[in-house]
Structure formats: structure tokens, C-alpha cells
Amino acid sequence: MRWSNGAGGAQMTATLTGPAGRMQIARGLAELRGRCGLTQGQVAERAGVSKATVSRYEMWQDRARIRWATVKALADACGATRAEQDALVAVAKSQADGWWVGNSAVPQWMDPLVSFEAEAQYEHLYANTVIPGLLQTRDYALAIHQAREVRSPNDVIEQMVEARMQRQTILMRTPPLHLWAVLDEAVLRRTIGDSAIMAAQLKHLHEVSESPTVDLQILPFSAGAHAAGAGHFIILGRDDERNPLNSMAVVYIEMRRQGIYLDDADDVGGYKLTFDYLRSQAADTSTSQRLLATALKELPR
């Protein structure tokens, strides 16, 4: 969603109304309210809705369906221009869902992650246990799901793997997502499935890392203690200095059967700094390729 306050008024480009779209609407309404100096209670009174409704529409995490008439009423209560109203309503009306919405193979807690990936310009991630989903081969992903979903039937696991493969198409879109991954050396050394599966996975990493839209660095054991100090995290972002409301920055922290999403500026800034340190502590791309080759050569036979 784009919003620029110039001579021509406000302009937005509609986006998916999943969590990414909700975030744009929430930020737009919050900015309008801040601009006119009203409290949520005052906006609620003017719009004829409850204060809880105002709060909900200013928070992207809520899963209730967005109603365009409510968005219009809230924008109007904050003194929005006609152009600003129309722009917000256009996003609220674009109720198009991505392929993952309602897909039983994509857990509900991953819905925001896939939605944000669809809207992001870049994704920065750190992984210390397994190859991240966007870089997995099908056989590697199957072995991961078989280990994690020990009580799930084979057809359900196959659906999960297929969903993961479909998620990877984000790397082939136009314009493509720029992925920068820092992988702990332990990820290369942990044999998932068997040696043949692992060999194919390491070769795939080498091939993918040659893409101009993928940067891959390995954090070697020799680096010792490092900035992350914890597990897997992802930073999803889109920067637009001309239209700040079109920018996006979210951190995703992966946990067992759930994900934590952070969008507070201080939280995001802290993780961005951590990732900068990790990039400086990790091997450069050429050395990382040699570490990949060594790990492949030393796979147990």
C-alpha cells in the first residue's frame, strides 16, 4: 500500500489484506489519529463505534475481517482527506487472499510470515539448527517434516512439503525477494535424512547462493560466541523513504508450533543490529562456498 502526501493528495497501491495489508491499514489509521491529536476514545465517539473497535483496527494482529465502511468512518473521524479515505478503503476492499489462506498445510501461526514475505523486498535470516525453509530441497523438507510430525499421516506430511515448495516461489517472482541468509556451520554438519539427501541439499545451497538475489554466509565454529546467542530469526522488510507508510519491518522468531512477530521499532532495530554483527562475524561469500564444499566432502558415507 502506497501513501504519499504531495500536491496530488494521497496515493496507495492495494495489497493483500492478510497481515501485511492489515498492517498498512493500521498504520494509516494510527497516523491519521496522531495527526489530528485525538485519543482512541474520541475517535470512537466521532465514528460511532466502540473504543475497542478503534484499537482493533490500529492493530494488525487481529484476525477479524476488516470492514471497509468502518475504515472509512474511522478515517473520516480523523479528518482524512477524500483521497486518503479512498486509499484506505481501497485496501480494505481488496479482500484477496493468498494461496496459503485456508490451506490446511500452512499452520495459522505461519500465515503472517507468508503474507509478509509476499510484500517484502528483502528477508534477512539466521539459522542455527536446520536449513531454512526457503532454501530446502524437497527431500530435505520431507525428512524435516517426518521428524517433526511423527504422528501425522504420510498424505498430510506430503501436503506440508508441497506448501513449503510453493512458498519458495517467492524467490522467483518479479521483482524477486532479496534473501540474505547467515547459517551456523552446525546446520551444514547435521545430517538430515541420510547422506544422499544431505549431499543434494548442500549442492542446492551452492547453486542458490550463485543467484544475484541470494547472499549466503556461513558462521564457522571458529567464530566462537556470536551476536545471535539464540535461535532462528527472520527480518522481513520493505523500505520506501519517499512514502514511509509503504515501508515495512517485522521480525519473526520461530518456536515449536508457533511464531512470535515483533514490529516495535526498538525490537526490529535490535534484531537488525544483531544481524549486522552476524554478517561481520560470518565468513565472506567465497570462504562460505569453501566451507560448503568441505562439509559436502566430509559427509559420513
Solvent accessible surface area in square Angstrom, and as a share of the most:
residue,aa,sasa,rsa
1,M,6,0.03
2,R,105,0.38
3,W,8,0.03
4,S,33,0.21
5,N,98,0.50
6,G,50,0.48
7,A,123,0.95
8,G,73,0.70
9,G,27,0.26
10,A,12,0.09
11,Q,118,0.52
12,M,33,0.15
13,T,80,0.46
14,A,54,0.42
15,T,15,0.09
16,L,43,0.22
17,T,12,0.07
18,G,13,0.13
19,P,12,0.08
20,A,1,0.01
21,G,0,0.00
22,R,29,0.11
23,M,7,0.03
24,Q,3,0.01
25,I,1,0.00
26,A,6,0.04
27,R,82,0.30
28,G,0,0.00
29,L,4,0.02
30,A,39,0.30
31,E,79,0.36
32,L,1,0.00
33,R,51,0.18
34,G,55,0.53
35,R,127,0.46
36,C,53,0.32
37,G,62,0.60
38,L,25,0.12
39,T,78,0.45
40,Q,41,0.18
41,G,30,0.29
42,Q,85,0.38
43,V,2,0.01
44,A,5,0.04
45,E,145,0.65
46,R,156,0.57
47,A,21,0.16
48,G,68,0.66
49,V,43,0.25
50,S,60,0.39
51,K,123,0.52
52,A,73,0.57
53,T,25,0.15
54,V,2,0.01
55,S,33,0.22
56,R,73,0.27
57,Y,5,0.02
58,E,28,0.13
59,M,104,0.46
60,W,15,0.05
61,Q,85,0.38
62,D,45,0.23
63,R,123,0.45
64,A,47,0.37
65,R,148,0.54
66,I,14,0.07
67,R,168,0.61
68,W,113,0.40
69,A,59,0.46
70,T,22,0.13
71,V,0,0.00
72,K,86,0.36
73,A,33,0.26
74,L,3,0.02
75,A,0,0.00
76,D,87,0.45
77,A,8,0.07
78,C,6,0.03
79,G,55,0.52
80,A,13,0.10
81,T,72,0.42
82,R,178,0.65
83,A,36,0.28
84,E,5,0.02
85,Q,16,0.07
86,D,71,0.37
87,A,9,0.07
88,L,0,0.00
89,V,15,0.09
90,A,51,0.39
91,V,0,0.00
92,A,1,0.01
93,K,111,0.47
94,S,30,0.19
95,Q,49,0.22
96,A,61,0.47
97,D,87,0.45
98,G,15,0.14
99,W,84,0.29
100,W,13,0.05
101,V,65,0.37
102,G,83,0.80
103,N,48,0.24
104,S,104,0.67
105,A,11,0.08
106,V,18,0.10
107,P,49,0.31
108,Q,123,0.55
109,W,69,0.24
110,M,20,0.09
111,D,24,0.12
112,P,9,0.06
113,L,2,0.01
114,V,7,0.04
115,S,0,0.00
116,F,0,0.00
117,E,2,0.01
118,A,29,0.23
119,E,33,0.15
120,A,0,0.00
121,Q,87,0.39
122,Y,28,0.11
123,E,0,0.00
124,H,30,0.13
125,L,1,0.01
126,Y,0,0.00
127,A,1,0.00
128,N,42,0.22
129,T,69,0.40
130,V,20,0.12
131,I,0,0.00
132,P,4,0.03
133,G,10,0.10
134,L,3,0.02
135,L,1,0.01
136,Q,3,0.01
137,T,26,0.15
138,R,113,0.41
139,D,77,0.40
140,Y,0,0.00
141,A,0,0.00
142,L,46,0.23
143,A,13,0.10
144,I,8,0.04
145,H,18,0.08
146,Q,89,0.40
147,A,73,0.56
148,R,91,0.33
149,E,22,0.10
150,V,118,0.68
151,R,233,0.85
152,S,30,0.20
153,P,80,0.50
154,N,116,0.59
155,D,87,0.45
156,V,53,0.30
157,I,8,0.04
158,E,87,0.39
159,Q,88,0.39
160,M,38,0.17
161,V,1,0.01
162,E,89,0.40
163,A,8,0.07
164,R,34,0.12
165,M,33,0.15
166,Q,68,0.30
167,R,21,0.08
168,Q,24,0.11
169,T,67,0.39
170,I,27,0.14
171,L,29,0.15
172,M,147,0.66
173,R,62,0.23
174,T,133,0.77
175,P,102,0.64
176,P,54,0.34
177,L,0,0.00
178,H,61,0.27
179,L,0,0.00
180,W,64,0.22
181,A,0,0.00
182,V,0,0.00
183,L,0,0.00
184,D,20,0.10
185,E,15,0.07
186,A,30,0.23
187,V,0,0.00
188,L,1,0.01
189,R,90,0.33
190,R,131,0.48
191,T,53,0.31
192,I,22,0.11
193,G,54,0.52
194,D,71,0.37
195,S,29,0.19
196,A,75,0.58
197,I,39,0.20
198,M,0,0.00
199,A,15,0.12
200,A,53,0.41
201,Q,0,0.00
202,L,2,0.01
203,K,110,0.47
204,H,50,0.22
205,L,1,0.00
206,H,76,0.34
207,E,111,0.50
208,V,28,0.16
209,S,19,0.12
210,E,117,0.53
211,S,39,0.25
212,P,130,0.82
213,T,31,0.18
214,V,8,0.05
215,D,38,0.20
216,L,9,0.04
217,Q,13,0.06
218,I,0,0.00
219,L,3,0.01
220,P,26,0.16
221,F,120,0.50
222,S,104,0.67
223,A,35,0.27
224,G,47,0.45
225,A,101,0.79
226,H,49,0.22
227,A,40,0.31
228,A,20,0.15
229,G,70,0.67
230,A,68,0.53
231,G,34,0.33
232,H,26,0.12
233,F,6,0.03
234,I,4,0.02
235,I,1,0.00
236,L,0,0.00
237,G,0,0.00
238,R,18,0.07
239,D,84,0.44
240,D,17,0.09
241,E,165,0.74
242,R,208,0.76
243,N,18,0.09
244,P,86,0.54
245,L,10,0.05
246,N,5,0.03
247,S,25,0.16
248,M,4,0.02
249,A,32,0.25
250,V,0,0.00
251,V,0,0.00
252,Y,0,0.00
253,I,38,0.19
254,E,60,0.27
255,M,88,0.39
256,R,151,0.55
257,R,129,0.47
258,Q,90,0.40
259,G,16,0.16
260,I,68,0.35
261,Y,36,0.14
262,L,44,0.22
263,D,58,0.30
264,D,77,0.40
265,A,84,0.65
266,D,121,0.63
267,D,59,0.31
268,V,7,0.04
269,G,35,0.34
270,G,37,0.36
271,Y,60,0.23
272,K,70,0.30
273,L,103,0.51
274,T,30,0.17
275,F,1,0.01
276,D,64,0.33
277,Y,121,0.46
278,L,0,0.00
279,R,63,0.23
280,S,86,0.55
281,Q,69,0.31
282,A,11,0.09
283,A,13,0.10
284,D,84,0.44
285,T,71,0.41
286,S,67,0.43
287,T,42,0.25
288,S,2,0.01
289,Q,45,0.20
290,R,148,0.54
291,L,37,0.18
292,L,5,0.03
293,A,61,0.47
294,T,53,0.31
295,A,3,0.02
296,L,45,0.22
297,K,164,0.69
298,E,100,0.45
299,L,10,0.05
300,P,82,0.52
301,R,218,0.79
